[in-house]
C-alpha cells in the first residue's frame, strides 16, 4: 500500500466512523461536521496530484506534506474543541452561580415563612 493510499484510507475511516457515530447518536451533529471535514480533507489531499508540487515549492519532502497537513487539520480541530469546552465551562460556572443564588433566595423565603429548610 502506498504512502498516499494510507492517508486516503485514514480519511475514509474518519468519515465512516463519524457517520456511524452520528447514526448511533454517539456524537452530536455540530461536532461531527468538524470530523467529517477533517476526514474529507485528508482523503482529498491524499488524492490531489498537486500535493507533491506544493510540497516541493515549500521545500519539504512530498512524503512529509501529507502528515503535516493532517497535523494542521487535527490541531485546528483540537483548538475548536478546546474553544467549545471553555465556553461550556464558563456557562456551567454561570449556571451554578445562578442556582446558588436561587437556593439562597428560596432559603430566605422559607425562613421568613417559618418553614424548616431542607
C-alpha positions in Angstrom: 0.0 0.0 0.0 1.4 3.4 -1.0 2.0 6.2 1.4 -0.8 8.3 -0.1 -3.2 5.4 0.0 -2.7 5.1 3.7 -3.8 8.7 4.2 -6.7 8.2 1.9 -7.8 5.2 3.9 -7.3 7.2 7.2 -9.5 9.9 5.8 -12.2 7.4 4.6 -12.1 5.7 8.0 -12.6 9.0 9.8 -15.6 9.8 7.6 -17.2 6.4 8.0 -16.6 6.3 11.8 -18.1 9.7 12.1 -21.1 8.8 10.1 -21.6 5.6 12.2 -21.2 7.5 15.4 -23.7 10.1 14.2 -26.2 7.5 13.2 -25.9 5.8 16.6 -26.1 9.2 18.3 -22.7 8.9 20.0 -21.7 12.2 18.6 -23.7 15.4 18.2 -24.2 16.9 14.7 -22.2 20.1 15.4 -19.1 18.1 16.4 -19.5 15.6 13.6 -19.2 18.3 11.0 -15.6 19.1 12.0 -14.6 15.4 11.9 -16.2 15.0 8.5 -14.3 18.0 7.2 -11.0 16.5 8.5 -11.7 13.1 7.0 -12.7 14.5 3.6 -9.7 16.9 3.6 -7.3 14.0 4.4 -8.8 11.9 1.6 -8.8 14.7 -0.9 -5.3 15.8 -0.1 -4.1 12.2 -0.4 -5.6 12.0 -3.9 -4.5 15.5 -5.0 -1.7 15.2 -7.6 -0.7 18.8 -6.9 0.3 18.0 -3.3 3.8 16.9 -4.3 4.3 20.1 -6.4 3.1 22.3 -3.5 5.5 20.4 -1.1 8.4 21.0 -3.5 7.6 24.7 -3.7 7.6 24.8 0.1 10.9 23.0 0.2 9.6 19.9 2.1 9.6 16.2 1.2 6.4 15.2 -0.5 6.0 12.4 2.0 6.1 14.9 4.8 3.5 17.2 3.3 0.5 15.0 4.0 1.3 14.3 7.7 2.0 18.0 8.1 -1.4 18.8 6.5 -3.1 16.2 8.7 -1.4 17.6 11.8 -2.6 21.1 10.9 -6.2 19.8 10.4 -6.1 17.9 13.7 -4.6 20.9 15.5 -7.4 23.1 14.2 -10.0 20.5 15.4 -8.4 20.3 18.8 -8.4 24.1 19.0 -12.1 24.2 18.1 -13.0 21.6 20.7 -11.0 23.4 23.3 -12.8 26.6 22.5 -16.2 24.9 22.8 -15.2 23.2 26.1 -14.0 26.5 27.5 -17.3 28.2 26.5 -19.3 25.3 28.1 -17.3 25.5 31.3 -17.9 29.3 31.6 -21.6 28.7 31.0 -21.6 25.9 33.6 -20.0 28.2 36.2 -22.6 30.9 35.5 -25.4 28.4 35.8 -24.0 27.1 39.1 -23.8 30.6 40.5 -27.4 31.3 39.4 -28.6 28.1 41.1 -26.7 29.1 44.3 -28.4 32.5 44.3 -31.8 30.9 43.7 -31.3 28.4 46.5 -30.2 31.3 48.8 -33.3 33.3 47.9 -35.5 30.2 48.5 -34.0 29.6 51.9 -34.6 33.2 52.8 -38.3 33.0 51.8 -38.7 29.7 53.7 -37.1 31.3 56.8 -39.5 34.3 56.6 -42.5 31.9 56.5 -41.1 29.9 59.4 -40.8 26.7 57.3 -37.8 24.5 58.0 -35.3 24.2 55.1 -34.0 21.0 53.6 
